Amino acid sequence: MFPIRFALSSKALFPTRKTFWLYLLPFSAVFLWSCFGQDTEKSTQKIGQQALQNSKPNQDAADKNLADSILSEKKNTKDTLTVIGVGDMMFGTSYPSAAHLPADEGKQLLAPVSDILKSADLTFGNLEGVVLDKGGTVKHCSNPAICYAFRMPEKYASVMLDAGFDMVSIANNHVGDFGQAGRENTVDFLKRVGIAGAGLLSCPTAIVEKEGIRYGLAAFAPNSGTVDIRDIEGAKKIVRDLAQKVDIVIVSFHGGAEGSSRQHVTRQTETFYGENRGNVYAFSHAVIEAGADIVFGHGPHVTRALELYKDRLIAYSLGNFCTYDRFNLKGVSGLAPILAVQVGKDGTFFQAQITATQQLGRGGVSLDADKKVIQVLQNLTKTDFPETPLNIDDKGKVTKK
C-alpha cells in the first residue's frame, strides 16, 4: 500500500485526483447511473465497441489501444478509496429578493477549498434548497422578510461543478420551499450537469461509477416528499437493495434537532418545534447493519460527533458547510469539517482526515487556521461515544484506537 500524506492546506489530502466534467470527457472512466441516468456497464461497452467498429483497418496502435482500454476499464486497482463528505450547502437565494445572492454568481464561495474537494475519489454534500431561476409556489410565509425559503438560481448552484461534487442529498426540509416546480427543476438541473441526487420519493437512490467502482447513495429526511428517516424498516430495505448493486454504500440523513444547544447525540427520538426529527442513532446503526459503509448526517446546523460502528464511520452532523446569508453562522454554527473518509474496497474504515473550515460574515467557506471544529469533534466524540474505538488527533487525523 502506498504511503498516505495528509495536508490541511488547499493541496490534495490524498494522492488521488478527481475526474470531473463528465460531458466534456467522452472517454473518461467516470459514468453516471442513477434514477436520472443509464446503466454504466452497458454504456462503457457501447463506447468501446463503437470505437473499435469505427476504426480503420490500418489505424495506428494508439487508437486501438484506446478502444481496448475502454473495453477493459472494469477494475480499480487501488487498495483504498477516499470519499469526502460535507454538510449543508446553499449558495444564495433570490427570495425574497436578489439582495440575498452573492457577488460574481457565487464563484468564490467554494474556491478556497475546491482543490481539497477534488482530491477524493468521490465527493458528497447536502443541497439545502431548490435550484430554480424564478417562479414556483413559495411555502406559506406570514412574513417573507423572515421566511427561510431557499431558491438558488442555476448559475449559482453551478459552483458545485467547479468544486467537483459527484453526489448530493436533496432530502431535507427545504426541498419543498417552492413546491413541485422547485423539486422538478432541481432534479432536472442535477441531471443536466451530471451530479447524482437522491432522497425524494421519486428518486430515493443514485449510483455513480468511477474507475470501475460503483458508489451508491441513499438519502433520508422526515419531510414531505422525502424518503422517511423515521421508517427504519423501510430504510433498511432500501439500503439492502442498493448494496446488491454497488461496491460502496453511502447513506445520508437529514435529522435531529437544530441549534447550538443540540450538538449532542441523545440516542433517542429528537423533536424540534413539535416535529419528530427521527432517532439518528438507531437509524444509523440500522442502515449499517443493512449494508451501509459510510453515514453522513446533517440537519442540526452544527457539527456533531463521529462514531465507528461495525468498522463503518458515522458522522452525525457535518454542520453548515457553505451557506450564504440566510443562515445563523455565529459561534459553533459557523464551523464545519471537510471529512475525507478512506475505506477499503469492501467499505471497511481505514482512516479519515478532517479539514477545519469556517464561515465568516455572510458566508462562504474559508480554511480555519485555528482548527476549531477539530476540537469540537474531539470533545463531542469523547463525550457522546466514549466506547467508540476512534482517535482524533490535533491535526484532524482520525484513526482506530
C-alpha positions in Angstrom: 0.0 0.0 0.0 1.4 3.4 -0.8 2.0 5.9 2.0 -0.7 8.4 2.7 0.1 12.0 3.4 -2.4 14.5 4.8 -2.4 18.3 4.4 -4.6 21.0 5.8 -4.0 23.4 3.0 -5.7 23.6 -0.4 -3.4 20.8 -1.6 -4.8 17.4 -2.1 -5.5 15.3 1.0 -4.7 12.1 -0.7 -2.7 11.2 -3.8 -5.8 10.6 -6.0 -7.2 13.3 -8.2 -10.8 13.7 -9.1 -12.0 13.3 -12.7 -15.0 15.5 -13.4 -16.9 17.5 -16.2 -18.4 14.2 -17.4 -19.9 15.7 -20.5 -16.5 17.1 -21.6 -14.7 13.8 -21.3 -16.4 11.2 -23.6 -13.7 8.6 -22.9 -13.4 9.2 -19.2 -13.7 6.4 -16.7 -16.5 8.4 -15.0 -20.1 7.3 -15.6 -23.4 8.2 -14.0 -26.1 5.7 -13.3 -28.9 6.9 -11.1 -32.6 7.5 -11.2 -31.6 10.1 -13.7 -29.2 8.1 -15.9 -28.3 4.9 -17.6 -26.6 1.5 -17.0 -23.0 2.4 -16.8 -21.6 -1.0 -17.7 -23.6 -1.2 -20.9 -22.5 2.4 -21.7 -18.9 1.5 -21.2 -19.2 -1.4 -23.5 -21.1 0.5 -26.2 -18.5 3.3 -26.3 -15.7 0.8 -26.6 -17.4 -1.2 -29.3 -18.2 1.9 -31.3 -14.5 2.9 -31.1 -13.5 -0.5 -32.5 -16.1 -0.6 -35.2 -15.3 2.9 -36.4 -11.5 2.3 -36.6 -10.0 1.8 -40.0 -8.1 -1.5 -40.8 -4.7 0.2 -40.7 -5.4 2.5 -37.7 -2.4 3.3 -35.7 -1.7 1.4 -32.5 -2.6 4.3 -30.2 -6.2 4.4 -31.5 -6.6 0.6 -31.0 -5.1 0.7 -27.5 -7.5 3.5 -26.6 -10.5 1.3 -27.7 -9.1 -1.7 -25.9 -8.6 0.2 -22.7 -12.2 1.4 -22.7 -13.5 -2.1 -23.0 -11.2 -3.3 -20.2 -11.9 -0.5 -17.8 -13.7 -2.7 -15.3 -11.5 -2.8 -12.3 -10.0 -0.3 -9.9 -6.6 -1.4 -8.7 -6.3 0.9 -5.7 -6.4 -0.7 -2.3 -8.3 2.1 -0.7 -10.9 4.7 -1.8 -11.4 8.2 -0.5 -14.9 9.7 0.0 -15.3 13.3 1.0 -18.5 14.4 2.8 -19.6 17.9 3.7 -22.7 19.4 5.3 -25.3 21.9 4.2 -24.8 23.9 1.0 -26.9 26.9 0.0 -25.3 29.3 -2.5 -27.6 32.3 -2.1 -31.3 32.7 -2.6 -33.3 35.0 -4.9 -36.2 35.0 -2.3 -37.5 37.4 -1.1 -35.0 39.5 -3.1 -31.8 39.3 -5.1 -30.1 41.1 -2.2 -29.5 37.6 -0.7 -27.4 36.5 -3.7 -23.5 36.7 -3.5 -21.4 38.7 -6.0 -19.8 37.1 -9.0 -22.5 34.4 -9.2 -21.1 32.7 -6.1 -17.9 31.7 -7.9 -15.7 32.4 -4.8 -17.9 30.6 -2.3 -16.1 27.2 -2.6 -12.9 28.4 -4.2 -10.7 28.3 -1.0 -11.3 24.5 -0.7 -12.0 23.4 -4.2 -8.7 21.6 -4.6 -9.4 19.6 -1.4 -12.9 18.7 -2.6 -11.5 17.5 -5.9 -8.8 15.3 -4.3 -11.2 12.5 -3.4 -12.4 9.6 -5.4 -16.0 10.8 -4.7 -17.3 14.0 -3.1 -20.7 14.4 -1.4 -22.7 17.3 0.1 -26.2 18.2 1.2 -28.0 20.6 -1.2 -30.2 22.7 1.2 -32.9 24.2 -1.0 -34.0 24.1 -4.6 -32.4 25.1 -7.8 -34.8 27.4 -9.7 -34.2 30.6 -11.6 -37.7 32.1 -10.8 -41.2 31.1 -10.1 -42.5 28.2 -8.1 -45.1 28.5 -5.3 -43.3 29.5 -2.1 -44.3 27.7 1.1 -46.6 29.5 3.4 -44.8 32.6 5.0 -46.6 35.0 7.2 -43.7 37.4 6.8 -41.5 37.0 3.7 -38.7 39.1 5.2 -38.0 36.5 7.9 -39.2 33.4 5.9 -36.4 31.0 5.2 -37.2 29.8 1.7 -34.2 28.9 -0.5 -34.3 29.3 -4.3 -30.8 29.1 -5.9 -30.6 30.3 -9.5 -28.9 27.7 -11.7 -25.8 29.8 -12.3 -25.1 30.0 -8.6 -25.7 26.2 -8.0 -23.2 25.5 -10.8 -20.4 26.3 -8.4 -20.8 22.6 -7.3 -19.4 21.6 -10.7 -16.2 23.7 -10.4 -15.7 22.1 -7.0 -16.0 18.5 -8.3 -19.2 17.3 -6.5 -20.4 13.9 -7.6 -23.4 13.3 -5.3 -25.8 15.4 -3.3 -28.7 14.7 -1.0 -31.9 16.5 -1.8 -33.7 15.0 1.2 -34.3 17.9 3.6 -36.8 20.4 4.9 -36.1 23.0 2.2 -36.5 20.8 -0.9 -40.2 21.7 -0.9 -39.7 25.5 -0.4 -41.1 26.3 -3.9 -43.5 23.4 -4.4 -43.4 20.8 -7.2 -41.8 23.2 -9.7 -38.8 23.6 -7.3 -38.4 19.9 -6.8 -38.7 19.1 -10.5 -36.2 21.7 -11.7 -33.7 20.7 -9.0 -33.8 17.1 -10.3 -33.6 18.3 -13.9 -30.7 20.6 -13.2 -28.7 17.8 -11.5 -29.4 15.5 -14.4 -28.2 18.1 -16.9 -24.9 18.9 -15.1 -24.1 15.2 -14.2 -24.4 15.3 -10.4 -26.3 12.4 -8.8 -29.1 13.4 -6.4 -31.1 11.2 -4.1 -33.7 11.4 -1.3 -37.0 12.2 -2.9 -39.8 9.6 -3.1 -39.5 9.8 -6.8 -35.7 9.4 -6.6 -34.7 7.6 -3.5 -31.2 6.4 -4.5 -28.5 7.1 -7.0 -25.5 5.3 -8.4 -22.2 6.7 -9.7 -19.5 4.6 -11.3 -15.9 5.9 -11.3 -12.8 4.0 -12.4 -14.6 0.7 -12.1 -16.1 1.3 -8.6 -19.8 1.8 -8.1 -20.9 4.1 -5.3 -24.5 4.2 -4.2 -26.3 7.0 -2.3 -29.5 6.6 -0.3 -30.8 9.8 1.4 -33.5 10.2 4.1 -35.3 13.0 5.9 -38.5 13.5 8.0 -40.1 15.9 5.5 -42.9 15.7 2.9 -41.9 14.2 -0.4 -38.6 12.7 1.0 -37.7 9.2 1.9 -38.6 8.9 5.6 -35.8 8.6 8.2 -38.4 7.5 10.8 -39.3 4.4 8.8 -36.3 2.4 9.8 -37.5 -0.9 8.4 -38.2 0.8 5.1 -34.7 2.4 5.1 -33.1 -1.0 5.8 -34.8 -2.5 2.7 -33.7 0.4 0.5 -30.1 0.1 1.7 -30.1 -3.7 1.5 -31.3 -3.5 -2.1 -28.8 -0.8 -3.0 -25.9 -2.8 -1.5 -26.6 -5.6 -4.0 -25.9 -3.2 -6.9 -22.8 -1.3 -5.7 -19.4 -1.6 -4.1 -19.7 1.3 -1.6 -23.0 2.4 0.0 -23.2 5.9 1.3 -26.2 6.9 3.4 -27.2 10.5 4.1 -29.7 11.6 6.6 -31.2 15.0 7.5 -32.4 14.5 11.1 -32.1 15.6 14.7 -33.0 18.8 16.5 -31.4 22.1 15.5 -29.1 24.7 17.1 -26.0 25.2 19.2 -27.8 23.7 22.2 -28.4 20.5 20.3 -24.9 19.3 19.4 -25.1 16.1 21.4 -26.5 12.8 20.1 -29.1 11.7 22.6 -29.6 8.2 21.2 -33.4 8.9 21.5 -36.0 10.3 19.1 -35.4 14.0 18.7 -38.1 16.7 18.2 -37.9 20.3 17.1 -40.8 22.7 17.1 -43.1 19.7 17.7 -41.8 17.8 14.7 -40.4 14.3 15.0 -36.9 14.5 13.5 -36.1 10.8 14.0 -33.7 8.8 16.2 -30.5 9.3 14.3 -28.5 6.9 16.5 -30.9 4.0 15.9 -31.3 4.9 12.2 -27.5 5.0 11.6 -26.9 1.6 13.3 -29.7 0.0 11.4 -28.6 1.1 7.9 -25.0 -0.1 8.6 -26.4 -3.4 9.6 -28.3 -3.4 6.3 -25.2 -2.7 4.3 -24.2 1.0 4.5 -20.5 1.7 4.5 -20.4 5.4 5.4 -23.2 7.5 7.0 -23.1 11.3 6.6 -25.6 13.2 8.8 -26.8 16.8 8.6 -29.8 18.9 9.7 -28.9 20.3 13.2 -26.8 23.1 11.6 -24.0 22.4 13.9 -21.3 19.7 13.9 -21.9 16.5 15.9 -19.8 13.5 17.0 -18.2 10.8 15.0 -18.8 7.1 15.8 -17.3 3.8 14.4 -19.9 1.0 14.3 -19.1 -2.4 12.9 -16.0 -0.8 11.2 -18.1 1.8 9.4 -17.9 5.5 10.1 -20.9 7.6 11.1 -20.7 11.5 11.1 -23.8 12.5 13.0 -23.8 16.1 11.6 -21.4 17.9 9.2 -22.8 21.3 10.0 -23.2 24.4 7.9 -20.5 24.0 5.2 -21.3 26.7 2.6 -24.5 28.7 3.4 -24.8 32.2 2.2 -26.6 35.0 4.0 -29.8 33.3 5.4 -28.1 31.1 8.0 -27.0 31.7 11.5 -23.3 31.5 11.4 -22.4 32.6 14.9 -20.1 30.6 17.1 -20.3 26.8 16.5 -22.9 27.3 13.8 -20.2 28.7 11.5 -17.8 25.8 11.9 -17.8 22.7 9.8 -15.4 19.9 8.7 -14.5 18.6 5.3 -14.4 14.9 6.2 -12.3 12.7 3.9 -13.0 9.1 4.7 -10.7 6.4 3.5 -12.1 2.9 3.2 -11.2 -0.4 1.7 -13.0 -1.7 -1.3 -15.3 -3.6 0.9 -16.3 -0.4 2.8 -14.2 -1.1 5.9 -13.0 2.1 7.6 -9.2 2.7 7.4 -8.7 6.3 8.5 -10.1 9.8 7.9 -8.9 13.3 7.7 -10.7 16.4 9.0 -10.0 19.7 7.3 -11.3 22.6 9.5 -13.4 25.3 7.8 -15.4 28.3 9.0 -17.8 30.8 7.5 -17.4 34.4 8.3 -19.6 37.4 7.5 -22.5 36.5 5.2 -21.0 33.1 4.5 -18.8 31.1 2.1 -16.1 28.6 3.0 -12.7 29.5 4.4 -10.0 27.4 6.0 -9.7 27.8 9.7 -6.0 28.0 10.9 -7.2 27.6 14.5 -8.8 24.2 13.6 -11.7 24.9 16.0 -14.0 22.3 14.5 -11.4 19.6 15.2 -11.5 20.5 18.8 -15.3 20.4 18.7 -15.3 16.9 17.2 -12.7 15.6 19.7 -14.8 16.8 22.6 -18.2 15.6 21.3 -16.9 12.2 20.2 -15.3 11.6 23.6 -18.5 12.7 25.4 -21.2 11.1 23.3 -19.4 7.9 22.3 -16.7 7.1 24.9 -16.9 3.5 23.9 -16.2 4.1 20.2 -12.7 3.0 19.1 -11.7 6.3 17.4 -8.9 8.7 18.0 -8.9 12.2 16.6 -5.6 13.9 16.8 -5.0 17.7 16.9 -4.3 17.8 13.2 -7.6 16.2 12.4 -6.4 12.7 11.6 -9.0 10.1 12.6 -7.8 6.5 13.2 -8.9 3.4 15.0 -7.5 3.1 18.5 
